[in-house]
C-alpha cells in the first residue's frame, strides 16, 4: 500500500458495515419502487442524493471529483443503462465504503480511494455499485423501505458514514439502526453474485483487469478481520467476502474474462490519495509526515509533491515553490505539480509567474474552478478587468454556489464604471449572505441606473423577494455604504 494510505490502527469499527454496497431508497406511502416510473425513481433519487449531501461532509476537490467521475463514466458507458445520467460523489470519511441509491447516484468515501492500490481496484468497486443500480436490487427491500421518510433514510445513511466518531452513533436512534439492519438483511446472496458478475463484465469491457476486484476483496477481508473480527461480515447482510472471492476466482478459472485494451489512467491515483490525506489531516501534519518520508526517499516526486502541497496548505508558499520546483525538475511533464506551483506563485505574490503558469494549467484543466478562480484573481491584480470578468463568470457557470464571486464582480464592474452591474452583483452577494437590507440598497441603485428594461424587471423581482424576506431588525441607514464598494 502507498505511503499515503492509512494505517489499520487508525480505523474503528463502523456503525453499519456497508463497505461495498448500501442500496436504499424511499417510496410513497402506498407504493413501492416496482410501481414507479423511471421519471419518478429519478426524482426520488435526486431528492435523496441532496438530502444525503446535507448530512455528510462532501469532498469538493475538483481533481478528486473529476478523477472519480472519469472512472465512473467509463464503467457507466459499458453498463448501457440509458434510464439515468449517472452521478458520482466522494464523501469525506476514512472508512472504505461505497453505496448506490436509485436514480443513478453512486457514493464512495475518501477512505475507499485511499485504501485501493490501483485504479482497477477502484473501478471494480464502482462497477459493482453500478451493477446493483442496473439490476434494481432495491426492489427486494421495498416493503421495509416504504416505511421510511426521506429525512430518516438520509439520516441512516449519514449515520453509517459518520463512523469515525460519536457523531455517527448519535445520528441514529436504536429504532433507526434496527430499521437499517432490517432493510439490509433482505439483500440476498443471489443479489451479490449477480452484481459481482455484472460488475466484472463492466470492468473488463472498460479495459480494466478482471482480477482487480478479487485483489480488493482479499485486502478488505484482511482489513475487516484485523479491525473488527467480532462483527459478522456485513452484519450478515451480504454474502461473506471470502465466499465472493471464491466465486469470482472460480469464474476466472472456468471462463477467463475477455479484457479490452487497458485504458489510460483517469488521473494520478497516488497524488489523488495525497490530496485526500490533506483533506483529513491538514498541512502541518503533512509537513511532518512528508519531511520524514523525504529523508528516507530523497528526490521522490510524489513525496516532493506532498511536501509542497503541505507548505501551500500551511500558508508558506515560498517553501512550497522550492519543493514543487524540485519535483518539476524530476518530472517536467507532471501537470499536477505544475498546477500547485501556479497556485503557490500566486499566493507568494509572484503575479507574473503565476499568470503564465495558471494559463498553461487552465488549458490542461479547463473546468478546474480553483485554477480559473486564481487566474481571474491574477488578471484582476494586473488590472485586466475584461479577462477577470470572463473568468469569474466561467467559475460561476461551473459552480453556482460560489456566491463570493459576486463581490469580485461588483468590484470589477465598479472599476470599469459600469455601476448598474456593480450594484446588481453586490446585491446578489449580500442577498446570498442573508443581509437583505444591504442587498435591497444595491438592487434599488441598480434598478435606478440600468437602461435595460428587461434587466429592470429582473431587478424589481429581486427587490420584491428581498422585501418579502426582510428581517425585523432593520439596519440603521448610517450603516449602509455611502460609496459603491461596500466596506
N, C-alpha and C positions, 0 to 999 in steps of 0.2 A: 504494500500500500504506500502511496506517495507521502512525502513529508508533511503535506498539509492535511492529510486525513486525520480523523480524530482517534484518540485512544479509547479502547473499550472501557477503561476505568472511569472515563468521564460520563459514560452513559448510565441511565437509570431505567428501571422497569417502566414501561409505558402504561398509561391508564387503560387503553384498549388496544392490544397489539394488532394493528391492522397491516403493518409493514408493506404488503404488496397491493392490497385491494380493500377498499371500503366503499362499496357502491350503495348509495342511499338515495331516496327521493321523497317527495311529499305529494300527496294526492288530494283531490277534492273529497269532502266528507262522504259522498255517496258513490264514488267510483275509483277505479284503480288505473294504473298506467296502461294496462292492456286495452282499456276503452278510450284512451286519449289519442287524439290525432298527433301527428308529428309536430304540427304547429303548437299545440297545447303543451306537449312534452318539452319543446324548445323554450317556450315562455316560462314554464315552471323551472326548468334547469337554469335559465338565465337569472331568475329571481333568487334561487337558492345559491348560485355562484356569488352573486353580490352580497348576500347575507353572510356567507362563509367568509368573504374577504373583510367584512366588518368585524369578524370575531377572531381573526388570527392576524399575525404580522406578516405582510407580504414582502417578498424580495422584489425591489423595483430597479435593481441594477440593469441597465439596458443591455449590457453584454451577456449577463446571465440569462435574462429572459429571451433574448434573441437566440442564444445557443439552444435552449430547451425547445423553443418554437421550431427551430430548423430540424432538430431530431424528430420532433412530433410530426412535423409536416411531411417528412419523408415516409414515416410509417403510416400516417393517415392516408396518403395517396395510394398505398398498397392495400388499404382496407376497402377502398372503393365504396365508402359509405357516404352517399350523397344527401342523406337526410339533414345533416348538420354541418356547420363550419366548426371544426374542432378548435378548441382554445386550450392553451397550456399555461399553468400558473406555477410559481415557486413560492412555497411557504417557508418563512424563517423558522426553522425548528431542527434541532440537532439529531433527532431520531430519524433513521432511514425509513421513510414511509411514502406511499403514493396511493391515490384513490381516484375513482371516477364517479361523476354524477350524471344524471340524464341531460340530454341536450348537447353532448359532445364536450363537456368540461372535464379536463384532466389536471389534477393537482399532484405535484411532487414536492418533497421537502428539500431544503438546502442540505440536510443531513444525508439524504439519499445520494445527492450529486457528489458530496464529499466522500461518500462510502465506496462508490464504484472505482474500479481501476482503469476501465476503458469506456469509451463512448458506446461500444457494442453492448456492454452490460446495462448502461442506462437505457439504451434503445430497447433491450429486452423487457425491462420493467414497463416502459411506456407502451410498448406493443401489447403487453398483457392487459393493461388497463383499457386500451382501445378495443381489444377483443371483447372484454366484458361489456363495453358500451354497444358494440355492434350486435352482440348476441342477446342483448336485452335481458340479462340475468336478473335484473331488478324485479321483473315480473314475479319471481318466486317469493318476494318479501312484501308484496303489495297489501296483503291483509293486515299486516302489522304496521307498515309504514303509513297507511291512511289515517292512523290514529294520531299522528304527529303533526303539529303545526310547523310552518316554515321556520319560525324562530327557534322552536325547540330542537328541530332537526339540525339546524345550523349550529346551535349551541352544543349538541352532542359531538358533532364533527370537530368543532373548535376545541372542546374539552379534551378530545383524544389527541389533538396536535399539541396542546399546551402541556405536554407531559413532563417537561424538564423541571418544573417547579410546582408549587402548590396551586397555581392558577388553574391548571388542568383539572385537578380534583375538585376545586371549588366551583368550576364551571358546570359540573354535573351533579344533580341530585341522585340519591340512590335509585329513585324511580326511573330517571333518565338513563342511568347506567344499565339498569335491568332491561329497559326497552331497547337500548342499543345492542345489548348482547342477544336479546330475543330476535331482533332483526337479522343480526349476523349469523345466528345459528342455522338459518334456513338456506344458506348457501351450500350447495351440495358438492360432493367430490366430483360429480359429473360436470358441474359448472366450471370448477377449476381446471379440470382436464381439458375441457373444450377451449377455455380461454388460453391455456398453455399452448395447445396445438395451433390455434388460430394465430396467437401472438408470435409463435415461432415462424409461421408462414410469412407474416408481415415483415418480420425481422430479416429473413433470408431473401425475400423478394426485394427488399430495400438494399440488399448487398451486405448486410451485417453478418457476422459469424454466428451460426446457429448454436454453437456451444456456449456462447456468452451468457445465456440465461441459466444454464446449468452451473457455470462458474459462479455466477452471482448467488444462486440459491445455496450452493455449498458454503459460500462465505457468510451469508446471512444466517444460515443454520448454525454455523460455529459461533457466530456473534450472539445469537439469541440464547444458545445454551450457556455461553460464558456469562451473559448479563443476568438472565433470569431463568435458570434451569427449572425452577419450581413451577413456572407458568406453562400450562399445556400450549403446544404450538397453536397460535392464533386463537387461544381460548376455545379450541375445538370448533371454530367457525369455518375453518378451511381444512383441506387435507394437510397432513404434516409435510413439511418441506422435504423430509427425507423420501417420502413416497413420490413427490413430484420429481425429485432428482432422478429416482429410479425409472419412473415412467418416461421422462424425456430422454434419458440416456438410452433406454430400450428403443425408443423411436429412432434415434440416430443410428443405432446398431442395425436394426432391421430394415430401415428405409432412410438412408442418408439424405439429408435435405439438400436440394439444389441451391447454390448461392450465386447470386449475380456478382458482377464486379463490385468490389468494395467501394463505397462512396468516399469522396474526400471528407476529411474531418469537418464537422459542423462548426468547430471552433477549437481553441486550445484548452482542452479539459483541465490540464494542470493549473493554468492561470485562472480559469473559471473557479476552480476549487480554492485557490489562493484568495480570490476576491470574496468568496463566501466565508472564508476563515475570518477576514477582516470585518465582515458584516456582523459576525458573532463576537469577536474578541476586541476589535479596535486597534488603533495604530500603535499605542505604547506597548501593548503585549506583543504586537507584530515585530517591533524593533528588537525586543529582547530575543524572541524566538529566531528570527531570520538572521540576526547578527551572529548568534551561536551557530546556526547552520552554515553560514558563510565561512566561518573559521574552519569548519570540517570540510567544506567543498568550495574553496575559493574559485571565483570565476563562473560558477554555475548561473546560467541565465535566469532560470526560474526563481532561484533564491535572490539574485540581484533585483529582479522584478518585484518580488515580495518585499524586500527591504526598502526599495524606492517607494513602493505604494504605502508602506508603513510610515515613512517620514512624511509623505504627502498628507496622509490622514491625520498625522500628529501636528500639522501646520508648520513643517520645517522643509519648505520647498527646495532650498539650496542643496541640502543633503540628499533630497530625493533626486534632484538633477544629477548629482555626482554618481549615484548608483545606477540610475536608469541609463545614463550616458555610457557607463561601463558595460551594461547589459546590451546596449545597442551596438557597441563595437564588436561584441562577441556574436551578435545575431542581427546584422544590419537590416534584414527584411522583416523583423518582428513587429507587426503592426500594433500589437497590444502594448509593447514597450513604448513605441512612438506616441501612442495615444496618451499614456500617462505623462510622458515627457512634455507633451504640448500643454497639458494642464499645469504641470509644475512650472513651466516657463511663465505662464500667465500669473500664477499665484506668487511667483518671485518678482513680478512686475517687469519682466523682460518681454515687453509687449511685441516688439518687432519679431523676435524669435518665436513667440507664441503664435502670432498671426500666420507666419509661414508654416509652422508645424501643424497648427489647427486646420488650416486649409487643406493640407495633404491628408490629414486624418479624416476630415469631413468627406473627402472623395472616397475613402475606404469604407467609412461608416455613415452613409448619407442619411440614415434615420436615427442616428445616435443623438438623443436630445441633450445629453450632457455636453457633447462636443459642439453641437450647434449653439448651445447657450454660451459656452465660453468664447466661441468665435464671434457671437453677437456682442458680448462684453468687450472683446478686444477691439472690434470695429468701433464700438461706442467710445472707448478710451481714445481712439485715434481721430474721433470726430467724423467718422464715415457714417453719417446718420442713415442714409438710404440702405446701405448694406446691413447695418444693425437692425433696422426696422424689418427688412425682409427675413432675416434670420430669426428674430423674435417671433414673427408671425408663423414661421415654419415650426418652431418649437410648440407654439400654442395649438397648431393644427394637429401635431402628433400627440401632444399631451395637454388636453384642455384643462386639466387640473392644476396647471402651473399658473395660478392666479397672480403670483408675484410679478409675472412678466407684464401685466397691465400697468404696473407702476413704471417699469422701464420704458414702456411705450409712451406713457404720459410725459415722461421727462424728455424723450427724444422729439416728440411732436412739439413740445414747448420750445425746444432749441431751434426747430425748423420754423417756428412761428405759426404752426397750424393749431390754433388754440382750441377750436371746437373738438378736434380729435384728441387733443391733450386732455381736456376736461372729461371727455367721454371715457377715456381709459382710466383716468384717476377715479372716476365714478364707479367703474366696474371693479376696480381694485378694492375700494372701500366697501362696496356692496358685498363682495365676497367675504370680506373681513368682518361683516356684521355691523359696520359703523355707518348706519343708514343716513344719519343727519349730514355727515360729510359727503357721502355719496350723492345725496339729494342736491347739495350745493353745486357739485360738479356737473351733474346731469342737467340742472337748470341752466347753468352757464353755457354748457354745450348746446342746449336747445336754443338759447338766445343767439348764439354765434353762427350756427350752421345755416347754410343756404340750400341744403339738400332737404327737400320736403319729405322724402321717404325716410331719411335719417331722423328728421324732426319727429315724425310719427313713432319711430322706434324708441327715441329718447322719451317721448311722452309716456309710452308704455312702461319704460323703466322707472320713470318718476312715480307713476301710479303704484307700481309694485313696491317701491320703497316706502311710499306714504302709507300703504296698507299694512306694512310690517314695522312701521316706525316704533321705536321703543318709547316707553312712557317718560323716561328721564331724558329730557332734551339737553343737548349740548349748548352751553351759552354761546351767543354769537361771537363773543370775544375769542372763542376757541377755534372758530372757523378760519381757514387760511386766507390771508389778505392778498397774497400773490398767487400765481397759478400753481407753482410747485408746492405741494404740502410739506410741512415740516416733518 
